[in-house]
């Protein structure tokens, strides 16, 4: 029986979500967003950097 294929989250979609949270003003900076999400500040930065390499839509 083959293993089920795990879906990977869409990185650009996640980056846009993070950016929207920051733009909403609810979070003062990336560090506050990281604390809220339960991830490191570096991880937030990594995700947001995807927006720089994404083609404009």
C-alpha positions as CSV (number, residue, x, y, z in Angstrom):
1,X,0.0,0.0,0.0
2,X,1.6,3.4,-1.0
3,X,2.1,6.1,1.5
4,X,-0.3,9.0,1.3
5,X,1.2,12.1,-0.1
6,X,1.4,14.9,2.4
7,X,0.3,18.3,1.1
8,X,2.9,21.1,1.6
9,X,1.6,24.5,2.6
10,X,1.8,27.1,0.0
11,X,4.8,29.2,1.0
12,X,3.7,32.4,-0.9
13,X,0.2,32.2,0.6
14,X,1.8,31.9,4.1
15,X,4.1,34.8,3.5
16,X,1.2,37.0,2.3
17,X,-0.7,36.0,5.5
18,X,2.2,37.0,7.7
19,X,2.6,40.2,5.8
20,X,-1.2,41.0,6.2
21,X,-0.9,40.3,10.0
22,X,2.0,42.8,10.2
23,X,0.2,45.4,8.0
24,X,-2.9,45.2,10.2
25,X,-1.1,46.9,13.0
26,X,-2.0,44.1,15.5
27,X,1.7,43.3,15.8
28,X,4.3,45.8,16.5
29,X,7.1,43.9,14.7
30,X,8.3,40.5,13.4
31,X,9.3,39.5,16.9
32,X,5.8,40.1,18.3
33,X,4.3,38.1,15.4
34,X,6.8,35.3,16.0
35,X,5.8,35.1,19.6
36,X,2.1,35.0,18.7
37,X,2.7,32.2,16.1
38,X,5.0,30.2,18.3
39,X,7.9,30.3,15.9
40,X,11.3,31.9,15.9
41,X,11.9,35.5,14.5
42,X,14.2,33.9,12.0
43,X,11.4,31.7,10.7
44,X,9.1,34.7,10.2
45,X,11.9,36.4,8.3
46,X,12.5,33.3,6.1
47,X,8.8,33.1,5.2
48,X,8.6,36.8,4.5
49,X,11.6,36.7,2.2
50,X,9.6,34.5,-0.1
51,X,7.6,37.6,-1.1
52,X,10.8,39.1,-2.6
53,X,11.4,36.1,-4.9
54,X,7.7,35.7,-5.8
55,X,6.4,36.9,-9.2
56,X,4.1,39.9,-9.0
57,X,0.5,38.9,-9.4
